[in-house]
Amino acid sequence: MARLRVAAALEDERKRDLELQQNGGPSTSSINKSCSSSVYGHGSPAFEKNSSCGRHCHHSHLDDGLCGRFMRRKLLGQHANNSLGRQNDPYDSYRLNGNSNAVIEDGNEADLYSLQMDMPIKVLNGSPGYINILDGLNAWQLVSELAEATGQPAAASFKHVSPAGAAIGVPLNDTEAQSLMVADLSIDPRRPSLASALARARGADRMSCFGDFIALSQKCDEITARLISREISDGVIAPDYDDQALSMLAKKKNGNYIILRIDPKNLPAEDEVRTIFGLKLKQKRNAAALSTDSFTDVAVGDGGEITAETVDDLLVACVAVKYTQSDAVCFAYRGQVIGMGAGQQSRLNCTRLAGEKAANWWLRQHPRILSLPWRANVRRAEKANIIDAIVAGIRVDDTSSMSLLQPNSIAKNAATEATERQWNNYFATSVKALKGKERMFGAKFVVTPSGGANDDEVCEACEHNDMVLVHTTQRSTLR
């Protein structure tokens, strides 16, 4: 375990400290010497007077790594948490899972800082880990941008810093509700809802979303919390929670379920900085927002085929790709991701992976799958595992798996018996389209950045396969 320090440092204090240094003020080493507890004993008037050095150092040396925490511990010792704790300080401190190979000692803890007046996130329950924070912040960006672009509630399921699924709240039909295992919930089938968005997002790839981190674009209501409460998930981030929803979620995982609240009005700085092997990399944050106007450059096909529903699906695919580790390919249909290929070195393998997941999504709606005769009290995760094996063409005849089904039932391979249908799903990629090969997965619309060396070949392939190709000027490459 490591400890993550979530700190909000006041900007005016930072500026004051910089001015002090520029005017020849004391360095961190001189502060250490002059305020050391070896000079001023703990509890002495002199120490109490100078203990503010620790506070000031913590505010002003965020860019210098661990100086602030070192000084605070040296000066305040066992009183550090009381003096700079949650009640009287603008900081919140939480225990997190960090690098398991790190030696836990002074100067070897994970830290997250913000130079804003207030920390934009608040831990309401649980102890988030390093990856939890990464998943939560990236997932929040996805759902907030998607909700803004479509005007509908949005949800995302993140796993290992990429979305396993993302969706807007398109109402569920009966088949979808049954396939997504939410037919027993009172989700309104007539209007968009947050619960529909979450059911779609987590139903995109039930294998990958196991133990995910969830993001919601709006206040979590009771029915959405009920949906979350019965899934295997590590945490959730949302702008707010109903009292009933918060109470329900706080009981999950024996009271350890991670619940984060984020300020939806928070606007981060333009620059993003990361440190790799001691070197700092800085670039402008990808703040380019997608909208309905992003798909007007139709390079191939009839632009009249692009309906309002099509635009929503294209937005889902493109926004999801924006927050997916490159190379990334996404299939979307009816307001949700149905196949995501993430973090692959080969574009071809990336497309295959996304296409296979999309095929899996379709086959899970096959009547033979929906009518599998489960025994009573079979867990949802067990159902998902067996269904995934069946639609992938894997024989399910081992004793442990068959024991979950009613006696004398035969779990046939639905993939070989599925009737052929036209799949009007939609395809988006963060790299160049693969010369129209996506048609093998039933893609009808392709969105890809223009300006590539193979643009002419891609256009010819789309014409040959009767696909609509839309060019965008935005290229999203997430590393």
GUNUSE-489347 format. One line per field, with one value per residue (C-alpha): residue number from 1; x, y, z. Coordinates in pm, 1 decimal, always signed. Example, Ala and Ser with C-alpha at 12.3 -4.5 7.8 and 13.67 -1.06 7.14 Angstrom:
pos	1, 2 .
east	+1230.0, +1367.0 .
north	-450.0, -106.0 .
up	+780.0, +714.0 .
//
This chain:
pos	1, 2, 3, 4, 5, 6, 7, 8, 9, 10, 11, 12, 13, 14, 15, 16, 17, 18, 19, 20, 21, 22, 23, 24, 25, 26, 27, 28, 29, 30, 31, 32, 33, 34, 35, 36, 37, 38, 39, 40, 41, 42, 43, 44, 45, 46, 47, 48, 49, 50, 51, 52, 53, 54, 55, 56, 57, 58, 59, 60, 61, 62, 63, 64, 65, 66, 67, 68, 69, 70, 71, 72, 73, 74, 75, 76, 77, 78, 79, 80, 81, 82, 83, 84, 85, 86, 87, 88, 89, 90, 91, 92, 93, 94, 95, 96, 97, 98, 99, 100, 101, 102, 103, 104, 105, 106, 107, 108, 109, 110, 111, 112, 113, 114, 115, 116, 117, 118, 119, 120, 121, 122, 123, 124, 125, 126, 127, 128, 129, 130, 131, 132, 133, 134, 135, 136, 137, 138, 139, 140, 141, 142, 143, 144, 145, 146, 147, 148, 149, 150, 151, 152, 153, 154, 155, 156, 157, 158, 159, 160, 161, 162, 163, 164, 165, 166, 167, 168, 169, 170, 171, 172, 173, 174, 175, 176, 177, 178, 179, 180, 181, 182, 183, 184, 185, 186, 187, 188, 189, 190, 191, 192, 193, 194, 195, 196, 197, 198, 199, 200, 201, 202, 203, 204, 205, 206, 207, 208, 209, 210, 211, 212, 213, 214, 215, 216, 217, 218, 219, 220, 221, 222, 223, 224, 225, 226, 227, 228, 229, 230, 231, 232, 233, 234, 235, 236, 237, 238, 239, 240, 241, 242, 243, 244, 245, 246, 247, 248, 249, 250, 251, 252, 253, 254, 255, 256, 257, 258, 259, 260, 261, 262, 263, 264, 265, 266, 267, 268, 269, 270, 271, 272, 273, 274, 275, 276, 277, 278, 279, 280, 281, 282, 283, 284, 285, 286, 287, 288, 289, 290, 291, 292, 293, 294, 295, 296, 297, 298, 299, 300, 301, 302, 303, 304, 305, 306, 307, 308, 309, 310, 311, 312, 313, 314, 315, 316, 317, 318, 319, 320, 321, 322, 323, 324, 325, 326, 327, 328, 329, 330, 331, 332, 333, 334, 335, 336, 337, 338, 339, 340, 341, 342, 343, 344, 345, 346, 347, 348, 349, 350, 351, 352, 353, 354, 355, 356, 357, 358, 359, 360, 361, 362, 363, 364, 365, 366, 367, 368, 369, 370, 371, 372, 373, 374, 375, 376, 377, 378, 379, 380, 381, 382, 383, 384, 385, 386, 387, 388, 389, 390, 391, 392, 393, 394, 395, 396, 397, 398, 399, 400, 401, 402, 403, 404, 405, 406, 407, 408, 409, 410, 411, 412, 413, 414, 415, 416, 417, 418, 419, 420, 421, 422, 423, 424, 425, 426, 427, 428, 429, 430, 431, 432, 433, 434, 435, 436, 437, 438, 439, 440, 441, 442, 443, 444, 445, 446, 447, 448, 449, 450, 451, 452, 453, 454, 455, 456, 457, 458, 459, 460, 461, 462, 463, 464, 465, 466, 467, 468, 469, 470, 471, 472, 473, 474, 475, 476, 477, 478, 479 .
east	+0.0, +111.3, -41.2, -178.5, -181.4, -469.2, -373.4, -528.7, -267.3, -371.2, -241.9, -172.5, +53.4, +239.6, +294.7, +404.0, +660.7, +795.5, +836.0, +1016.8, +1263.3, +1320.8, +1400.3, +1660.0, +1434.6, +1538.8, +1572.2, +1418.8, +1750.8, +1768.6, +1409.0, +1492.8, +1785.4, +1612.6, +1289.5, +1425.1, +1278.9, +1638.1, +1658.5, +1301.3, +1162.9, +812.5, +558.9, +791.4, +669.0, +946.0, +840.4, +473.3, +569.1, +782.2, +564.4, +397.5, +711.7, +590.2, +252.8, +405.9, +656.6, +379.7, +189.6, +479.2, +696.5, +452.8, +674.0, +965.0, +789.6, +795.9, +958.8, +633.3, +538.1, +894.5, +899.9, +554.0, +644.9, +976.8, +813.0, +478.4, +553.8, +258.4, +50.6, +73.5, -265.0, -438.5, -273.3, -315.3, -612.1, -952.1, -1113.0, -877.2, -689.3, -776.4, -632.3, -796.3, -577.7, -668.8, -495.1, -454.3, -323.3, -9.7, +299.2, +311.5, +687.7, +758.1, +920.4, +692.3, +900.1, +932.8, +974.8, +826.5, +454.5, +219.4, +93.9, -175.6, -181.2, -409.4, -313.5, -675.6, -852.1, -1051.6, -986.2, -1245.9, -1295.4, -1412.3, -1390.0, -1726.7, -1653.7, -1377.7, -1003.3, -925.9, -611.3, -376.2, -543.5, -887.7, -805.7, -679.7, -988.6, -1224.7, -1082.1, -1060.9, -1406.3, -1551.7, -1406.8, -1564.5, -1915.8, -1922.6, -1814.7, -2056.3, -2349.2, -2262.6, -2241.1, -2564.4, -2780.5, -2847.5, -2729.1, -2408.4, -2221.7, -1890.5, -1724.7, -1345.7, -1088.3, -711.5, -736.6, -951.5, -1328.5, -1473.8, -1796.9, -1966.6, -2321.0, -2593.1, -2935.6, -3121.2, -3427.8, -3391.4, -3617.6, -3727.6, -3453.6, -3181.4, -3311.9, -3306.2, -2963.7, -2818.8, -2969.0, -3180.5, -3526.8, -3621.2, -3552.1, -3809.0, -3607.2, -3835.3, -3849.6, -3999.6, -3740.6, -3362.9, -3231.3, -2904.8, -2987.0, -3026.5, -2691.2, -2520.2, -2684.5, -2565.7, -2215.3, -2154.9, -2329.4, -2090.3, -1831.6, -1935.6, -1607.6, -1392.6, -1612.6, -1569.5, -1423.4, -1455.1, -1473.8, -1801.9, -1860.0, -2199.3, -2263.9, -2534.7, -2663.1, -2686.0, -3045.1, -3176.5, -3244.0, -2896.6, -2746.3, -2949.1, -2804.4, -2449.7, -2504.2, -2544.2, -2247.9, -1880.3, -1733.7, -1456.4, -1601.7, -1803.4, -1758.5, -2048.4, -2131.8, -2366.4, -2577.9, -2930.6, -2940.1, -3087.3, -2830.7, -2538.3, -2661.1, -2703.6, -2361.4, -2180.4, -2283.8, -2129.2, -1808.9, -1857.4, -1856.7, -1538.4, -1690.9, -1518.0, -1751.9, -1610.5, -1793.8, -1657.2, -1730.5, -1889.8, -1790.0, -1421.1, -1214.7, -856.1, -553.9, -468.1, -137.4, -97.9, +233.0, +364.1, +701.2, +868.2, +1207.3, +1269.8, +1186.7, +878.2, +660.3, +411.2, +142.3, -188.3, -486.1, -707.9, -994.9, -1133.1, -1500.2, -1693.3, -2041.7, -2306.7, -2110.9, -1810.8, -1954.4, -2042.6, -1743.8, -1884.4, -1604.9, -1785.4, -2151.2, -2480.5, -2470.3, -2849.5, -2821.1, -2670.9, -2974.0, -2987.0, -2960.9, -2659.9, -2490.2, -2543.8, -2379.6, -2089.0, -2045.6, -2045.0, -1779.1, -1556.8, -1572.0, -1501.3, -1199.2, -1072.0, -1029.5, -899.8, -534.7, -405.7, -432.1, -807.8, -1103.4, -1466.4, -1797.1, -2113.0, -2484.0, -2802.1, -2619.5, -2356.5, -2017.8, -2062.7, -1699.1, -1380.7, -1028.9, -781.6, -407.7, -305.0, +19.2, -138.8, -429.0, -548.7, -554.8, -724.8, -1004.4, -1038.5, -1065.5, -1331.2, -1522.3, -1521.8, -1657.8, -1929.4, -2023.7, -2032.8, -2270.9, -2508.4, -2503.5, -2585.7, -2926.8, -2989.7, -3313.9, -3126.3, -2902.0, -3188.9, -3377.5, -3095.6, -3255.8, -3053.0, -3080.5, -3198.4, -2948.7, -2684.7, -2467.3, -2462.3, -2086.9, -2123.8, -2394.6, -2176.9, -1882.8, -2087.4, -2266.2, -1933.9, -1798.8, -2107.2, -2115.1, -1738.5, -1795.5, -1638.2, -1804.4, -1965.7, -1995.1, -1772.3, -1938.7, -1896.1, -2052.5, -2334.7, -2433.4, -2553.5, -2811.1, -3128.9, -3096.4, -3116.4, -3053.3, -2808.2, -2610.7, -2554.2, -2322.4, -2544.1, -2281.4, -2340.5, -2718.9, -2765.2, -2967.4, -2784.9, -2886.6, -2776.6, -2583.7, -2610.0, -2354.5, -2108.6, -1735.1, -1480.2, -1106.4, -829.9, -608.8, -669.0, -946.9, -812.7, -905.6, -1267.3, -1198.0, -1430.4, -1725.8, -1670.0, -1809.8, -2114.6, -2003.7, -2208.5, -2052.5, -1682.9, -1537.1, -1165.9, -928.7, -836.9, -492.9, -345.0, -122.1, -382.6, -687.3, -751.1, -736.6, -968.9, -1221.3, -1212.6, -1266.1, -1562.1, -1720.6, -1673.8, -1834.8, -2120.9, -2003.8, -2043.6, -1706.2, -1691.2, -1369.1, -1289.3, -1008.9, -967.5, -716.4, -733.0, -424.1, -408.5, -80.1 .
north	+0.0, +351.0, +675.6, +925.8, +1285.7, +1470.3, +1833.6, +2163.4, +2440.5, +2803.5, +2988.4, +3310.7, +3123.5, +2972.4, +3311.8, +3457.2, +3183.6, +3229.3, +3600.5, +3517.0, +3292.7, +3546.4, +3808.4, +3590.4, +3419.7, +3104.4, +2779.2, +2451.5, +2349.0, +2667.2, +2622.9, +2267.7, +2388.3, +2683.9, +2501.3, +2158.1, +1994.0, +1934.0, +2312.0, +2366.1, +2082.2, +1954.1, +2151.9, +2443.6, +2799.0, +2839.7, +2523.1, +2619.6, +2957.4, +2809.5, +2509.4, +2730.2, +2671.1, +2319.2, +2440.6, +2705.0, +2463.6, +2217.7, +2487.8, +2626.7, +2339.7, +2114.4, +2110.6, +1991.0, +1666.2, +1557.9, +1857.2, +1974.7, +1642.5, +1586.3, +1926.2, +1882.2, +1546.7, +1673.0, +1976.0, +1840.1, +1472.3, +1283.1, +1601.1, +1638.8, +1486.6, +1689.6, +2016.4, +1975.2, +1739.6, +1755.1, +1981.3, +2280.1, +2247.9, +2272.8, +1923.6, +1581.6, +1279.9, +926.2, +589.1, +440.7, +131.9, +238.4, +64.0, -266.4, -289.0, +47.7, +60.3, +253.2, +525.5, +902.1, +1028.6, +720.8, +784.7, +856.0, +1213.4, +1398.5, +1777.4, +2052.0, +2419.4, +2527.7, +2692.2, +2375.2, +2013.0, +1924.7, +1569.2, +1448.7, +1093.7, +1015.5, +650.5, +392.9, +424.9, +489.0, +354.1, +510.9, +337.0, +418.4, +788.4, +754.2, +557.7, +794.4, +1115.4, +982.0, +826.2, +1151.5, +1345.3, +1096.8, +1105.8, +1481.3, +1543.9, +1284.1, +1426.8, +1777.2, +1663.9, +1462.2, +1629.9, +1290.9, +1129.2, +932.7, +657.2, +478.6, +164.3, +202.1, -70.1, -16.5, +340.5, +261.3, +232.9, -117.1, +52.8, +390.1, +491.5, +751.5, +689.1, +560.9, +373.6, -4.4, -232.7, -565.2, -766.8, -528.5, -520.3, -899.0, -925.8, -661.4, -841.5, -546.9, -666.9, -694.1, -323.9, -50.7, +140.4, +368.4, +231.6, +554.4, +821.0, +852.9, +777.0, +746.5, +385.9, +300.5, +460.9, +260.1, -67.8, -13.1, +93.8, -209.8, -439.3, -356.3, -605.0, -781.6, -971.1, -657.3, -450.8, -697.5, -487.7, -164.0, +200.4, +367.8, +728.2, +901.7, +1234.4, +1345.2, +1292.9, +924.4, +828.4, +531.9, +300.2, +360.5, +288.7, -32.4, -139.6, -66.6, -237.1, -581.3, -561.9, -640.6, -291.2, -105.3, +244.8, +526.4, +895.2, +1136.6, +1503.5, +1408.9, +1133.4, +1104.3, +1025.7, +681.3, +615.3, +716.8, +503.1, +202.5, +235.7, +294.9, -55.2, -220.5, -427.2, -437.8, -59.3, -20.3, +74.0, +383.9, +679.6, +997.6, +1324.9, +1565.8, +1930.4, +1939.1, +2303.7, +2233.7, +2351.9, +2220.9, +2411.6, +2406.8, +2228.2, +1866.9, +1758.2, +1410.2, +1284.9, +984.5, +866.0, +1199.5, +1401.9, +1622.3, +1614.9, +1892.9, +1932.7, +2108.2, +1917.8, +1777.2, +2019.4, +1992.5, +1906.1, +1688.4, +1794.9, +1727.5, +1955.6, +1722.4, +1483.7, +1706.3, +1615.5, +1308.8, +1172.8, +863.4, +767.4, +945.6, +1197.0, +1182.0, +844.1, +1012.3, +1057.1, +1218.7, +872.6, +799.1, +1118.3, +1016.9, +681.0, +848.1, +1079.9, +785.3, +607.2, +910.7, +1039.1, +688.8, +658.8, +996.0, +854.6, +510.6, +407.2, +408.0, +239.8, +237.0, +119.9, +138.8, -0.6, +172.3, +106.0, +246.5, +495.5, +264.4, +110.3, -251.4, -329.9, -154.9, -240.7, -61.6, -24.6, -250.4, -209.0, -352.3, -167.1, -489.0, -673.5, -373.0, -388.8, -764.3, -729.6, -457.4, -649.5, -972.5, -788.8, -634.6, -979.3, -1105.8, -821.7, -916.3, -1287.2, -1229.1, -1115.9, -1440.5, -1611.6, -1928.9, -1729.6, -1533.9, -1857.2, -2047.8, -2240.2, -2118.8, -2279.5, -2059.8, -1832.4, -1840.5, -1531.5, -1269.3, -1304.5, -1679.9, -1624.1, -1372.2, -1615.7, -1902.1, -1681.9, -1541.1, -1892.1, -2004.4, -1712.9, -1749.2, -2105.3, -2272.6, -2598.9, -2561.0, -2916.4, -2928.5, -3029.5, -2698.3, -2495.7, -2734.7, -2752.5, -2392.3, -2490.1, -2689.2, -3067.6, -3203.5, -2861.8, -2833.7, -2511.2, -2509.7, -2273.5, -1976.6, -1837.7, -2119.0, -2092.4, -1716.4, -1604.8, -1367.3, -1005.6, -666.0, -486.7, -111.2, -34.1, +247.7, +248.2, +502.3, +482.8, +698.1, +584.6, +538.6, +303.8, -29.6, -7.3, -103.2, -440.3, -338.5, -435.6, -796.3, -693.1, -521.9, -160.3, +85.6, +418.1, +493.3, +799.9, +863.6, +1161.8, +1287.9, +1365.8, +1015.5, +863.6, +595.9, +822.4, +731.0, +356.8, +394.3, +587.1, +322.4, +43.4, +223.1, +278.4, -88.9, -199.8, +54.4, +228.1, +592.0, +749.5, +1066.8, +1261.0, +1467.2, +1710.8, +1589.6, +1316.9, +1163.9, +970.2, +882.9, +753.8 .
up	+0.0, -66.8, +39.0, -208.0, -96.5, -257.7, -205.0, -309.1, -290.5, -288.8, -593.6, -408.9, -165.3, -455.9, -615.2, -281.3, -238.1, -589.6, -523.9, -199.9, -380.6, -658.2, -395.6, -228.1, +24.7, +211.2, +20.3, +134.3, +291.2, +498.3, +607.6, +709.0, +920.8, +1080.5, +1162.1, +1247.8, +1557.8, +1669.2, +1717.5, +1839.8, +2047.8, +1984.7, +2185.8, +2251.6, +2179.5, +1925.8, +1745.5, +1746.2, +1604.6, +1328.9, +1248.3, +989.9, +782.2, +721.9, +606.3, +383.4, +236.9, +157.6, -28.8, -222.5, -337.6, -520.0, -826.4, -612.5, -529.5, -167.2, +4.4, +156.7, +309.5, +437.2, +610.4, +753.9, +905.8, +1043.0, +1199.6, +1313.6, +1371.8, +1513.6, +1515.0, +1137.1, +1060.5, +1330.0, +1231.5, +855.8, +851.5, +689.4, +944.7, +937.5, +611.5, +242.5, +189.9, +192.2, +260.7, +156.7, +164.5, -184.8, -355.9, -538.4, -672.3, -483.8, -539.9, -378.5, -35.5, +199.0, +357.1, +360.8, +7.0, -161.9, -171.0, -460.2, -478.0, -666.8, -649.1, -771.4, -782.9, -783.1, -489.6, -418.4, -501.9, -771.5, -644.6, -305.7, -172.1, -15.4, +58.4, +27.2, -33.6, -400.8, -561.3, -812.2, -1108.1, -964.2, -985.0, -1343.1, -1446.3, -1267.9, -1411.2, -1767.3, -1749.1, -1617.0, -1910.1, -2150.2, -2005.7, -1952.2, -2311.5, -2447.2, -2252.1, -2370.9, -2734.2, -2742.5, -2478.6, -2317.2, -1993.0, -2043.2, -1860.7, -1903.8, -1773.8, -1744.2, -1688.9, -1687.0, -1818.7, -2124.8, -2164.9, -2170.8, -2271.3, -2302.3, -2386.6, -2381.7, -2233.8, -2540.4, -2405.9, -2398.0, -2597.6, -2449.2, -2618.8, -2505.2, -2149.2, -2133.9, -2295.6, -2061.1, -1758.4, -1644.7, -1746.3, -1378.2, -1312.1, -1367.5, -1627.5, -1827.6, -2186.5, -2323.4, -2244.4, -2207.5, -1860.3, -1671.9, -1584.7, -1954.2, -2028.2, -1753.9, -1856.1, -2212.6, -2110.3, -1888.5, -2136.4, -2418.0, -2293.0, -1975.5, -1952.2, -1961.3, -1730.4, -1442.6, -1157.7, -1351.8, -1249.5, -1346.5, -1450.7, -1462.6, -1631.5, -1390.1, -1038.2, -951.6, -876.7, -682.6, -977.7, -1120.7, -779.0, -758.9, -1093.1, -971.1, -636.5, -791.0, -1029.5, -964.2, -969.5, -786.8, -777.2, -928.7, -1002.7, -1053.2, -993.2, -708.0, -551.8, -417.2, -46.4, -115.9, -388.6, -168.0, +119.5, -108.6, -272.5, +57.9, +170.3, -133.8, -89.6, +286.6, +301.8, +95.6, -239.8, -379.4, -430.0, -581.1, -626.6, -886.6, -949.4, -1298.2, -1336.7, -1289.8, -1586.4, -1582.8, -1706.6, -2076.0, -2023.1, -1915.9, -1763.7, -1687.9, -1568.0, -1731.1, -1607.1, -1440.7, -1752.0, -1774.9, -2085.8, -2148.4, -2410.6, -2457.7, -2324.8, -2599.2, -2545.3, -2899.5, -2856.4, -3098.8, -3203.4, -3465.3, -3697.7, -3686.8, -3947.4, -4241.8, -4462.4, -4639.6, -4859.3, -4987.8, -5004.9, -4952.9, -4669.6, -4659.5, -4489.2, -4183.6, -3958.6, -3614.9, -3457.7, -3675.4, -3558.4, -3195.1, -3264.5, -3441.5, -3143.6, -2903.1, -3108.5, -3161.2, -2802.9, -2671.6, -2901.6, -2779.8, -2428.5, -2531.6, -2538.0, -2895.3, -3133.9, -3089.0, -3296.9, -3189.7, -3314.5, -3190.1, -3232.3, -3077.5, -2861.0, -2717.6, -2776.7, -2885.6, -2963.3, -2849.0, -2958.1, -2732.4, -2696.8, -2984.7, -3176.9, -3493.0, -3651.4, -3808.9, -3477.1, -3319.9, -3578.4, -3538.2, -3161.5, -3183.0, -3450.9, -3253.1, -2950.3, -3169.0, -3300.0, -2942.0, -2850.2, -3132.9, -3055.5, -2689.6, -2815.3, -3002.9, -2891.6, -2798.1, -2563.5, -2412.4, -2342.8, -2171.0, -1880.3, -1584.2, -1245.9, -960.7, -785.3, -1059.5, -1023.1, -1296.2, -1348.4, -1399.0, -1657.9, -1840.1, -1851.1, -1993.5, -2247.1, -2363.8, -2415.7, -2606.6, -2850.1, -2904.1, -3024.0, -2721.9, -2614.9, -2274.9, -2152.5, -1845.3, -1521.3, -1341.5, -1623.4, -1709.6, -1343.0, -1373.0, -1636.2, -1592.0, -1638.3, -1994.5, -2149.6, -2436.0, -2467.1, -2841.5, -3018.2, -3099.5, -3334.2, -3583.8, -3563.7, -3568.4, -3866.5, -4095.3, -4052.4, -4177.1, -3903.9, -3935.5, -3671.0, -3694.3, -3696.5, -3579.7, -3547.8, -3409.7, -3696.3, -4069.3, -4177.8, -4294.9, -4662.2, -4604.0, -4442.1, -4158.4, -4378.1, -4275.8, -3936.6, -4085.6, -4053.2, -4257.3, -4156.8, -4110.7, -3941.0, -3970.7, -3978.1, -4323.2, -4457.1, -4457.5, -4723.6, -4805.7, -4831.4, -5197.0, -5129.5, -4831.6, -5040.6, -5314.7, -5063.1, -4904.2, -5245.3, -5331.1, -5003.1, -5013.8, -4696.6, -4601.3, -4522.2, -4314.5, -4269.5, -3962.3, -3893.7, -3536.2, -3465.5, -3117.3, -3013.4, -2644.2, -2501.5 .
//
